[in-house]
Amino acid sequence: MRATWDIFCSVVDNYGDIGVTWRLARQLVAEHGLAVRLWVDDLGAFVRLCPQADAQAPRQIQQGVEICLWRADWQVVESADVVIEAFACELPAAYIEAMAKRKRKVLWLNLEYLSAEDWVEGCHGLPSLQSNGLSKFFFFPGFTAGSGGLLRERELLTQRRAFQADEGMRLTFLRGLGVEPVAGARLISLFAYENQALAGWLEVLANGGQKAQLLVPEGRVLSSLQAWLGGAALQVGDTVQRGQLHVQVLPFVQQDQYDRLLWSCDFNAVRGEDSFVRAQWAGRPLLWHIYQQADDAHLEKLDAFLKLYKEGLSADAQVALTGLWHAWNTGGAMAQSWNQLLQSWPEQQAHAETWCLQRGSQADLAAALVQFYLNWL
């Protein structure tokens, strides 16, 4: 009898939480043959990622995963063999009670947010004894061998390399989104939160020595883009040119399409956690807009990642990268650090691929979770 897994997701940050849990659930089914229920409290957000889903259905099967509406008025169900509460969401009290009463013991995992901070390895996998006698284990995704790894499907990097080696495949994909690549332009994707630093970056792109084509999937950053363009409302499909900069607004795309968008671009500006990880698997230089936290706690996480990522870069390339990421995440001036980054462009490109392959040699998050369960039995 195959193990049953329940994953609970409370949608609190647009599509980041559901994006991670949906990818994880699909991979656990497709690659590990598990029976997975994904409990979601906002099916509207889920439908944006999976348009064929029904936002009104309390239960449905999508890509082998049972999608269940996590209702406020919880109806008692039998707990699974493995229970994952994603990103510290609180399980229904009645469900926890069912876990405690179950004859077959339950592995309870708190899947934490992604971080490169030093303390992660020391806390990964630690148990926390609960008042009802259950133990909850903390599972930390991460970038080092001592962490829980990153979400990465088994054939992802093979598929990515084949895609990037086939210019015809890339052009067909982009044209399917309504994008006609501008000859000689650096192709850039932009998926970010509202950002005061955006205007400065757009100015340097518009006045640069090389054409730049900016592809912007619809999302929160559009308000900042509209402000730079003078306040005119932007719609999906709109194109605007300012100097050397060509801007196009893309529709919100499904996850597999977004992966291919990242693979198609020369540089990717991403946000949060899910798109941040996927940009790393693209093997291209990137810029991360980290989710802002109180007292600038997010900047510590940003610097922890940069400390790992910039290893192997020359001193000048490190300075350019660090300056750009700090300016982007603090509303600072972007021009100088962007131009510095361009001076080390070939090195930044090679480094992004090296980093990707190094992370790709480690166990992925889904496999690490399954192994943790097998070891726990």
MARRO-355480 format. One line per 5 residues: number of its first residue (from 1); their letters; for each residue x, y, z of C-alpha. Coordinates in Angstrom, 2 decimals, decimal comma, padded with zeros to 5 digits. Layout:
BEGIN
NUM) a) X Y Z; ...
***
This chain:
BEGIN
1) mratw) 000,00 000,00 000,00; 001,51 003,30 -001,09; 002,01 006,06 001,43; -000,52 008,89 001,56; 000,61 012,50 001,83
6) difcs) -001,37 015,61 002,78; 000,05 019,05 001,95; -001,64 022,10 003,48; -001,24 025,47 001,79; -002,62 028,79 002,98
11) vvdny) -002,34 031,34 000,17; -000,87 034,46 001,76; 001,64 035,81 -000,78; -000,02 035,93 -004,18; 001,11 032,74 -005,93
16) gdigv) 004,34 031,91 -004,11; 002,97 029,50 -001,52; 000,62 027,69 -003,87; 003,29 027,73 -006,57; 005,75 025,80 -004,41
21) twrla) 003,22 023,33 -003,00; 001,64 022,64 -006,41; 005,03 021,86 -007,93; 005,91 019,64 -004,96; 002,61 017,76 -005,03
26) rqlva) 002,89 017,05 -008,76; 006,44 015,80 -008,42; 005,63 013,51 -005,48; 002,92 011,89 -007,61; 004,76 011,78 -010,94
31) ehgla) 008,19 010,69 -009,76; 007,54 008,86 -006,49; 004,12 007,32 -007,11; 002,58 008,74 -003,94; -001,07 009,48 -003,20
36) vrlwv) -001,13 013,22 -002,52; -003,88 015,55 -001,36; -003,19 019,26 -001,66; -005,38 021,30 000,69; -005,74 024,89 -000,53
41) ddlga) -007,73 027,68 001,12; -007,93 029,80 -002,06; -008,86 027,86 -005,17; -008,97 031,08 -007,16; -005,21 031,43 -006,80
46) fvrlc) -004,77 027,77 -007,71; -006,78 028,18 -010,91; -004,38 030,90 -012,05; -001,62 028,27 -011,99; -003,85 025,46 -013,27
51) pqada) -006,50 027,02 -015,55; -008,21 023,70 -016,23; -009,11 023,42 -012,53; -012,56 024,25 -011,14; -012,53 027,07 -008,58
56) qaprq) -015,86 025,85 -007,17; -015,08 022,14 -006,75; -014,43 021,06 -003,15; -012,48 018,06 -004,50; -010,94 017,39 -007,89
61) iqqgv) -008,04 015,54 -009,49; -005,48 017,58 -011,41; -002,36 015,93 -012,87; -002,75 013,03 -010,45; -003,02 015,24 -007,36
66) eiclw) -006,25 015,39 -005,36; -006,98 019,08 -004,87; -009,14 019,74 -001,80; -010,68 022,99 -000,65; -009,42 023,82 002,84
71) radwq) -012,61 025,25 004,28; -012,89 027,37 007,40; -015,60 025,00 008,65; -013,33 021,97 008,58; -014,94 018,57 008,01
76) vvesa) -013,16 015,72 009,82; -011,14 013,42 007,56; -008,61 010,69 008,24; -005,08 012,03 008,32; -002,40 010,91 005,86
81) dvvie) 000,81 009,00 006,59; 002,82 012,17 005,98; 001,43 015,62 006,73; 003,16 018,76 005,48; 002,15 022,18 006,73
86) aface) 003,72 024,53 004,24; 005,34 027,72 005,47; 004,09 027,48 009,06; 000,40 027,49 008,20; -001,72 026,20 011,09
91) lpaay) -003,43 022,85 010,60; -007,10 022,54 011,59; -007,38 021,53 015,24; -009,67 018,62 014,33; -007,12 017,34 011,82
96) ieama) -004,34 017,42 014,44; -006,64 015,50 016,78; -007,17 012,91 014,04; -003,39 012,63 013,62; -002,95 011,96 017,33
101) krkrk) -005,66 009,27 017,39; -004,43 007,44 014,31; -003,17 003,89 014,97; -000,46 004,16 012,35; 001,97 006,89 013,34
106) vlwln) 002,07 010,07 011,29; 005,11 012,03 010,12; 004,34 015,72 010,64; 006,57 018,12 008,73; 006,72 021,90 008,77
111) leyls) 008,09 022,86 005,35; 009,88 026,12 006,02; 010,66 029,09 003,81; 013,82 028,93 001,71; 016,94 030,48 003,24
116) aedwv) 020,70 030,34 002,79; 021,44 031,50 006,34; 024,09 029,59 008,27; 021,73 028,33 010,98; 019,52 026,43 008,52
121) egchg) 021,68 023,30 008,42; 021,68 023,09 012,23; 017,87 023,30 012,43; 016,99 021,16 009,42; 015,29 017,93 010,43
126) lpslq) 014,97 018,76 014,12; 011,85 017,53 015,96; 009,58 019,61 018,16; 007,51 017,64 020,71; 003,88 018,82 020,76
131) sngls) 001,56 018,84 023,77; -000,51 015,97 022,33; 002,51 013,68 022,13; 003,14 014,13 018,40; 006,46 015,36 017,09
136) kffff) 006,68 017,97 014,36; 009,87 018,06 012,29; 011,25 021,22 010,71; 012,24 020,73 007,10; 014,31 023,48 005,51
141) pgfta) 014,82 023,79 001,76; 018,25 025,13 001,00; 021,28 025,46 -001,23; 023,75 023,23 000,61; 024,06 019,47 001,07
146) gsggl) 023,07 019,80 004,74; 019,67 021,27 003,90; 016,51 019,84 002,33; 017,48 020,87 -001,20; 015,51 022,70 -003,88
151) lrere) 012,49 021,77 -005,95; 013,80 020,25 -009,19; 012,05 017,71 -011,36; 014,14 014,73 -012,44; 014,52 015,71 -016,11
156) lltqr) 014,37 019,49 -015,67; 017,99 020,35 -016,46; 018,11 017,95 -019,41; 014,97 019,56 -020,83; 016,35 023,03 -020,21
161) rafqa) 019,64 022,36 -021,99; 017,82 020,85 -024,99; 015,52 023,88 -025,18; 018,35 026,41 -024,99; 020,32 024,52 -027,66
166) degmr) 017,39 024,67 -030,12; 016,84 028,22 -031,38; 013,82 027,11 -033,36; 012,15 025,75 -030,24; 012,86 029,00 -028,41
171) ltflr) 011,42 031,15 -031,20; 008,32 028,98 -031,48; 007,72 029,29 -027,75; 008,18 033,07 -027,69; 005,95 033,59 -030,72
176) glgve) 003,32 031,47 -028,98; 003,28 034,18 -026,31; 003,01 036,86 -028,99; 006,66 037,87 -028,64; 008,78 038,65 -031,69
181) pvaga) 012,42 038,89 -030,54; 014,05 042,22 -031,38; 017,21 041,68 -033,42; 020,36 042,26 -031,39; 018,48 042,90 -028,14
186) rlisl) 019,29 041,48 -024,72; 016,13 039,62 -023,71; 015,09 040,24 -020,08; 012,15 038,93 -018,06; 010,73 040,96 -015,18
191) fayen) 008,59 039,46 -012,42; 008,76 041,50 -009,24; 006,88 043,31 -006,52; 006,31 047,06 -006,73; 009,81 048,55 -006,80
196) qalag) 011,10 052,11 -006,49; 014,39 051,09 -008,10; 012,70 050,04 -011,33; 012,62 053,51 -012,89; 016,38 053,90 -012,57
201) wlevl) 017,01 050,52 -014,18; 014,59 051,23 -017,04; 016,35 054,55 -017,67; 019,75 052,92 -018,02; 018,28 050,25 -020,29
206) anggq) 016,60 052,89 -022,46; 019,85 054,84 -022,76; 022,20 051,86 -023,06; 024,52 050,95 -025,89; 022,61 047,76 -026,71
211) kaqll) 018,94 047,19 -027,35; 017,02 045,57 -024,51; 013,70 043,74 -024,78; 011,83 043,52 -021,50; 009,10 040,89 -021,11
216) vpegr) 006,79 041,53 -018,16; 004,23 038,89 -017,14; 001,21 040,64 -015,62; 001,63 041,13 -011,89; 002,34 043,63 -009,16
221) vlssl) 005,35 045,29 -010,83; 003,10 046,66 -013,58; 002,13 049,59 -011,36; 005,78 050,66 -011,09; 006,25 050,19 -014,83
226) qawlg) 003,15 052,28 -015,56; 004,45 055,07 -013,32; 007,72 055,22 -015,29; 005,80 055,31 -018,56; 003,68 058,22 -017,37
231) gaalq) 000,76 056,49 -015,76; -000,91 055,00 -018,84; -002,69 051,75 -017,98; -000,94 048,68 -019,38; -002,78 045,66 -020,72
236) vgdtv) -001,62 042,19 -021,73; -000,12 042,40 -025,20; 000,83 046,09 -024,98; 004,24 047,04 -026,36; 006,09 050,28 -025,66
241) qrgql) 009,46 051,58 -026,85; 011,63 054,12 -025,06; 015,01 054,64 -026,67; 016,85 051,32 -026,74; 014,24 049,65 -024,52
246) hvqvl) 011,35 047,60 -025,91; 008,74 046,61 -023,31; 005,99 044,01 -023,74; 003,35 042,91 -021,23; 002,72 039,16 -021,22
251) pfvqq) -000,22 037,23 -019,83; 000,09 035,35 -016,55; 001,43 031,96 -017,66; 001,36 028,45 -016,23; 004,44 027,19 -014,41
256) dqydr) 005,87 025,11 -017,25; 005,52 028,08 -019,60; 007,18 030,36 -017,08; 010,12 027,97 -016,86; 010,53 028,24 -020,63
261) llwsc) 010,29 032,01 -020,50; 013,19 032,02 -018,04; 015,14 029,63 -020,28; 014,50 031,92 -023,26; 015,87 035,08 -021,67
266) dfnav) 019,42 036,32 -021,22; 018,67 037,85 -017,81; 015,83 037,21 -015,38; 014,51 039,48 -012,64; 012,42 037,36 -010,29
271) rgeds) 010,74 037,59 -006,92; 009,81 035,60 -003,82; 010,76 031,93 -003,69; 009,30 029,88 -006,52; 010,41 032,05 -009,45
276) fvraq) 013,74 032,65 -007,68; 014,54 028,92 -007,67; 013,29 028,42 -011,23; 015,54 031,24 -012,46; 018,54 029,46 -010,98
281) wagrp) 017,65 026,32 -012,94; 017,62 028,47 -016,10; 021,39 028,86 -015,83; 021,24 032,56 -016,68; 022,25 035,69 -014,71
286) llwhi) 019,46 036,81 -012,40; 018,23 039,51 -010,07; 016,19 038,62 -006,99; 013,49 040,82 -005,46; 013,17 039,27 -002,01
291) yqqad) 009,93 039,56 -000,07; 010,24 042,54 002,29; 010,11 041,87 006,03; 009,94 044,07 009,13; 013,19 045,63 010,35
296) dahle) 014,85 044,72 007,02; 015,26 041,12 008,15; 014,98 040,11 004,51; 018,30 041,81 003,73; 020,08 039,31 005,97
301) kldaf) 018,60 036,50 003,89; 019,61 038,32 000,72; 023,22 038,67 001,89; 023,32 035,05 003,05; 022,43 033,92 -000,45
306) lklyk) 024,86 036,33 -002,09; 027,64 035,02 000,13; 027,11 031,56 -001,33; 026,28 032,56 -004,87; 029,18 034,90 -005,54
311) eglsa) 031,85 032,37 -004,59; 034,01 031,82 -007,65; 033,35 035,23 -009,19; 036,15 037,75 -009,61; 036,30 040,67 -007,18
316) daqva) 034,89 043,12 -009,73; 032,06 040,77 -010,70; 031,19 040,26 -007,02; 031,05 044,01 -006,41; 028,79 044,55 -009,43
321) ltglw) 026,43 041,74 -008,49; 026,18 042,75 -004,83; 025,65 046,41 -005,71; 022,90 045,60 -008,18; 021,00 043,29 -005,82
326) hawnt) 021,24 045,75 -002,93; 020,06 048,67 -005,06; 017,13 046,63 -006,38; 016,04 045,63 -002,89; 016,51 049,01 -001,19
331) ggama) 015,17 051,37 -003,85; 018,68 052,55 -004,71; 020,32 053,77 -007,92; 020,78 050,98 -010,44; 022,79 052,58 -013,26
336) qswnq) 026,34 052,18 -011,96; 026,00 048,58 -010,76; 024,12 047,52 -013,93; 026,86 048,94 -016,12; 029,46 047,23 -013,93
341) llqsw) 027,59 043,96 -014,29; 027,66 044,30 -018,08; 031,44 044,69 -017,95; 031,64 041,19 -016,43; 028,79 039,77 -018,51
346) peqqa) 030,54 036,67 -019,93; 031,76 035,79 -016,44; 028,28 036,27 -014,97; 026,82 034,01 -017,67; 029,33 031,22 -017,07
351) haetw) 028,91 031,50 -013,31; 025,12 031,18 -013,49; 025,44 027,89 -015,36; 028,11 026,59 -012,98; 025,96 027,46 -009,96
356) clqrg) 023,00 025,68 -011,53; 024,95 022,50 -012,17; 026,43 022,52 -008,67; 022,95 022,77 -007,07; 021,70 020,20 -009,56
361) sqadl) 024,19 017,64 -008,25; 022,43 017,66 -004,85; 019,26 015,82 -003,90; 016,10 017,69 -004,86; 013,48 018,71 -002,28
366) aaalv) 010,88 016,07 -003,19; 013,43 013,25 -003,09; 014,81 014,56 000,21; 011,33 014,58 001,74; 010,65 011,02 000,62
371) qfyln) 014,00 009,84 001,97; 013,38 011,58 005,27; 010,11 009,66 005,59; 011,75 006,34 004,74; 014,48 006,98 007,32
376) wl) 011,85 007,92 009,91; 009,78 004,75 009,50
***
